[in-house]
Structure formats: C-alpha cells, structure tokens
C-alpha cells in the first residue's frame, strides 16, 4: 500500500451539530508534526516521539497479555473469560484494569484486525460511539523500528446510551504489528494534549490508559480454524456532573436509587461492574457483523486495511 493510507471517519446519525463542532476542535497541523518527528504528550505526562510511545505501549502489551500473574478471575460472559488486575486498578485511582479472552470462529486474524481499524465498522458494532475521526496517518518509515504495521492518531467521542451523562472524548495513538510467528498485535493509548484536540465543549475528556489485543490463529479440538483473542483495557472516564438512575432487585422488590453526581464523579464501582461485559459484547459483535457483511457481499474491501503483505522491515 502507498503511504496515503485512507483516513476514515464515522459519524452517528442524529449528532450532526456535534460532529461539526468536533471538527473545529481538531488541530490540522498534527499530520505535519508527525512528519517532522516532533514529540507529543502521553496521558501520563511524558513527552515522546511516536516511535517512543509505541515502544512503551508494546512493552506493556506484551507483558500483560502474556501472563496471568496479578490477575483475578472476574467471571465468564457469553463464552468470554474475564479478569481484573487489582494492583493496576489501584494505581489508576480505582478505574478497572481488565483482561478478556475469547475463542472466535469464522474470522481470520487479519480480517478481525482490519475491522477494528475501520472507524465506520467500530461505530456500527459499538453503540457508544458518536464520532471517530482519523487525524493523522503515521508513515511506516517512522514507525518501522517498533512495529511493522501502521499507526495513526484518532479522535473519538463516546456516549453512554440510556444515561443522562455527558459524552467522553479523547485522542488515541493506535497501531498494529505482526510477529514472525503470525501473532497479531493491536495497541491504543490516549494522548490527551490540548494542542492536538481541545475537546468538544459538550464532552468530558476521557483517557484510554491501556488498550491492546493479542490475536493468535489456531485450530480448535475439531480442527476448525479460529482465533484466540486476548484483550487488556483500562479507561479513565473522568467526571459526570449529572444524575444517574438505576434499579436494584432485592427479593423481587425493585428499589429505585437516585444519585446526584453534581460533585462530578461517575461511580467507579458502576463502571467496573459493566465494562467487562461491554468489552465482551464488543469483541463478539465484530464477528457477527463480519458474517452479515459477507452475506451482503461488502466484506472483501475491509481485508485490505491490515494486510500481512503490507509489513515493513526494520
């Protein structure tokens, strides 16, 4: 592929005015700064070049996606195993650090990762997405010492369906890589710096501290091809000056509890309670969506976004 890798944008219907404002929040010089090799701030305050950030993130992904040490079982949901990491959760002020694993059939690792690279597909399978805008594509010549795939800066804004809370937005640096043994990797972390995206005035800045996939192609016990997908994820969703309503069933009696969070906090116990299931749905829905696309005859072009032939040598 050429270096003019496509910039993809997704906008959910019904948010037209929101999307227009989102575009005004983005700094158009990000692509130029990438080409110049300038440093950007990471969510932890460090200032690093794109390769330096990717090296740090891949080291983290390989460490925690290749071990069970420190993780505690969080149960199973729709065939997806879930764990949390108490120590990393505590370090993030209580925001859960989760690990999930699923065996997915009828999809190849390159297709799965291609769909995960396409903002339009993500918007279709993830009901929380309001908009996703690719801001800058990083040339492989810049990142080849760290990853042999591609990297990009992406602005995102997510909603919380069913709750009267403000949207979250942020900017992530994402990338993918293929090991010599055929293992696929995908990483994403936030670079929440104001010189790149000021943030939508109707949203609260969120932070993806760590988000990474490890995808292995294998055969199951019956010899059928499948992929083994492991995911680690941690997101700080920030403050929510709003009200939250939910019901709790105690001995068949529905009790309505009302919380006033004008102080700014969305309770972490509520976030941590649902995030594992949301991520599990996210992973399995990608497969369901790909099968639907295949029947419609619209799947072939998405295989091109992540092509093993597109790797570069360091």
Secondary structure, 3 states (H helix, E strand, C coil): CCCCCCCCEEECCCCHHHHHHHHHHECCCHHHHHHHCCCEECCCCCEECHHHHHHHHHHHHHHHHCCCCCEEEEEEECCEEEEEEHHHHHHCCCCCCEEEEEEEECCCHHHHHHHHHCHHHHHHHCCCEEEEEEEEEECHHHHCCCCCCCEEEEEEEECCCCCCCCEEEEEEEEEEEECCCCCEEEEEEECCCCCCECCCCCEEECEEEEEEEEEEEEECCCCCEEEEEEEEEEEECCECCCEEEEEEEECCEEEEEEEECCCCECCHHHHHHHHHHHHHHHHHHHHHHHHHHHHHCCCHHHHHCCCHHHCCCC
